[in-house]
Amino acid sequence: MKRDHHHLQPNPDPSTVGSSSLCGGSTSGKAKMWEEEAVQQDCGMDELLAVLGYKVKTSDMEEVAQKLEQLEEVICNVQDDGISHLAYETVHYNPSDLSTWLESMLSELNPPSTFDPVVAAGTTAETTLDDSFLGLVESSSLTTLDFNNNNQKHQKRGQPIFEEASCSDYDLKAIPGKAIYSQKAQTHDSSSTQNNIKSKKRLKSTPGSHSDILATGASYGIPTESTRHVVLVDSQENGIWLVHALMACAEAVQQNNLNIAEALVKQIGFLAISQAGAMRKVATYFAEALARRIYRLYPQNPLDHSLSDVLHMHFYETCPYLKFAHFTANQAILEAFEGKKRVHVIDFSMNQGMQWPALMQALALRVGGPPAFRLTGIGPPRHDNSDHLQEVGWKLAQLAETIHVEFEYRGFVANSLADLDASMLDLRPSEVEAVAVNSVFELHKLLARPGAIDKVLSAVKQMKPEIVTIVEQEANNNGPMFLDRFTESLHYYSTLFDSLEGSVSSQDKVMSEVYLGKQICDVVACEGVDRVERHETLTQWRNRLGSAGFASVHLGSNAFKQASMLLALFAGGDGYGVEENNGCLMLGWHNRPLIATSAWKLANTSTAIVH
């Protein structure tokens, strides 16, 4: 997005004011040259600032950054002169012509000097030019620009892309670092010592930089060649810009401002490159998902379940989330089956059957001998029509034979859990066989179809289970507003990606990131029945299950302690934490809950506490 402004003349460099006596009759010639260059050069505006309403030429970006630094220093320097209110009390409403506004502010606070370097050189050799414009290094700080006028403009259009600067998360931050002039000048023998001291200036490294940067310059006399600006870019500040760009792009998408969203999503890719670790990866996945939504490049076919299983297994090995889910659910099922001679587990999330070997081994060690164990596994169909559920059953049958557990298995292929009916499962009277229903990361997928979750919960009640174990993501990205879903998902998956950074196996980590990236694409890019990753919080599930006629079963302290021991296997447990929430167990990373395990019974039966 570029807008031409041929009527704008280039602003004179303040450092050249007062040197006209040196140019003589060549002033008009240089002005003519400037005009010719202005016509020849691309006078386009910077795209990112243009969509925010600021007219800044791409060629003037360095000059604007340097003026922001000058303005900050001038404001700080004049605090002792009785006008410190300019820095803290006055609200400056920024016009769209950012460069002109900065120049006018500098002129008001620090009027141009009438000092003539030629006269000064003839008067005393010890006199040097005022070098305050050089921006001698201080600690880098942020300069916040007020978006109030720009925000009002968007509100008139009915498209409030940015909130007021005082409370907005989308404030535009000036790029930190100092702009340094490097000049060659005529020198004087009497001032050579002082100029040699000034010839090299060291910049303090900005936060996030790895080393100091040296800027070399000559003595400060009459410039004989054009000055060059060096702008230091802080990767940490780029991270702030990156988050702001992601949020602004999401808001533009919500307002259907696709031109703005398109310009911003292009910038997100460049900003993400400067980041390292989890931030770069998660931003890249969200940028891809935003681009798919903007350009309507939705996934044409669902993910092949064979690939999904492979990614699922890598995620299982990389981090403790699935292990925690299986362990806590198995603990509740094991306690519910205590004293039962025949037990039946109905698994809504069979996948590769990784949850059940541990339960079978625990049943084999039960005092008095193991019960007869029947397992019904439900899973989606494969694209190649292979009977993968039957293959999983054969492997479990071999294990059962080895540990001497009577085993019966049946697999059901279903596109959706809502397609199942209790009559299809060959249920036996509760006096003969105890039933447990297990679901790990499956129920939220039913929320895309109206009435589907109610149908499944009704079928579960017909099964008359001893216990129902449910594991779901602890997130809230199923709201009606896209921006709210995007914000919640950005925080949620950023935490998940951060927790993967300590993975020992690089291959497992990469495949786990792909596994999560597919979910990000679904949450951000898809809508309607195509968006299946509709995560809700434990509170929302508790209300839904309570209304459907289920009562919570408290997971006791024993499950809590054993889950905590499980986490010690992953990087010593550093960063991970287990939290008890009204009888449910939650696993999180640095105090941010990520998944929750809950157990339920029919409300008309007595509620127990699992020890």
Order of alpha helices (4+ residues) and beta strands (2+ residues): alpha-alpha-alpha-alpha-alpha-alpha-alpha-alpha-alpha-beta-beta-alpha-alpha-alpha-alpha-alpha-beta-alpha-beta-alpha-beta-beta-alpha-beta-alpha-alpha-alpha-beta-alpha-beta-beta-beta-beta
